[in-house]
């Protein structure tokens, strides 16, 4: 694990990514993802808007990174999400129409 120097100059163990970072795979039902679809998924994840359960609000996240992606070719993209909650993986289309989300890994400090 990397050493992190905090504001007081003390080094402590940590991942350097923040309190909690979740790596997820996103897709659109197995087909190629367009740029507009990826943009919509990112917007849904960052706003916490619920498309499936309109009366519920899901946890919102900051998208810290997007893995390798080629619009119209890539069928699954990796996102690094920062936030204290847990992404909704149960409801397909929760963040964007036909979007699927799977958690690959979670890192906490």
C-alpha positions in Angstrom: 0.0 0.0 0.0 1.3 3.5 -0.8 2.3 5.9 1.9 0.2 9.1 2.0 1.4 12.3 3.6 -1.4 14.2 5.3 -1.6 18.0 5.9 0.3 17.6 9.2 3.2 15.9 7.4 2.5 12.5 8.9 2.8 9.5 6.6 0.1 6.9 6.8 -1.0 3.9 4.8 -3.6 4.5 2.2 -4.7 4.0 -1.4 -4.3 7.7 -2.4 -7.7 7.7 -4.1 -9.9 9.0 -1.3 -12.0 7.5 1.5 -13.9 5.0 -0.7 -13.3 4.2 -4.4 -15.5 1.7 -6.3 -14.5 0.3 -9.7 -17.5 -0.6 -11.8 -18.1 -2.0 -15.2 -21.0 -0.4 -17.1 -22.7 -1.5 -20.3 -25.9 -1.2 -22.3 -27.3 -4.7 -22.5 -24.3 -6.3 -24.2 -24.2 -4.0 -27.2 -21.7 -1.4 -28.2 -21.8 1.8 -26.1 -22.2 5.1 -27.8 -20.6 8.3 -26.5 -24.1 9.6 -25.7 -24.9 6.5 -23.7 -21.7 6.7 -21.7 -22.3 10.4 -21.1 -25.8 9.6 -19.9 -24.5 6.8 -17.6 -22.0 9.2 -16.1 -24.6 11.9 -15.6 -26.9 9.4 -13.9 -24.2 8.2 -11.6 -23.1 11.7 -10.7 -26.6 13.0 -10.1 -27.9 10.1 -8.1 -31.1 10.2 -10.2 -33.2 7.1 -10.2 -34.8 6.1 -13.5 -36.3 2.8 -12.3 -37.6 3.8 -8.9 -38.6 7.5 -9.6 -39.6 7.9 -5.9 -36.2 6.8 -4.6 -32.8 8.6 -4.9 -29.7 6.5 -5.4 -26.3 7.4 -4.0 -24.4 9.9 -6.1 -20.7 9.6 -7.0 -17.9 11.5 -8.5 -16.5 9.8 -11.6 -12.8 9.9 -11.0 -11.7 8.0 -14.1 -13.0 6.3 -17.2 -11.1 3.3 -18.5 -10.3 2.6 -22.2 -13.4 3.4 -24.3 -14.1 3.6 -28.0 -17.6 4.9 -28.9 -19.6 2.4 -30.9 -17.1 -0.4 -30.3 -16.7 -0.9 -26.6 -19.3 -3.1 -24.9 -18.2 -2.6 -21.3 -16.4 0.4 -19.8 -14.7 0.7 -16.4 -15.4 3.7 -14.2 -13.7 4.7 -10.9 -16.3 6.1 -8.6 -15.6 8.1 -5.4 -18.3 8.4 -2.8 -19.5 6.9 0.5 -22.5 4.9 -0.9 -22.8 1.7 -3.0 -23.7 1.8 -6.7 -27.1 0.2 -7.6 -26.4 -3.0 -9.4 -29.8 -4.6 -9.0 -31.9 -2.4 -11.3 -30.9 -2.4 -15.0 -31.5 1.1 -16.4 -31.3 2.7 -13.0 -28.8 5.4 -14.1 -29.5 5.4 -17.9 -31.9 3.5 -20.2 -30.7 -0.1 -20.5 -27.5 0.6 -18.6 -26.1 -2.2 -16.4 -23.6 -1.7 -13.6 -21.4 -4.3 -11.9 -19.0 -3.7 -9.0 -15.5 -5.0 -9.7 -13.7 -3.8 -6.6 -14.0 -1.4 -3.7 -11.0 0.3 -2.0 -11.3 2.1 1.3 -8.9 4.0 3.5 
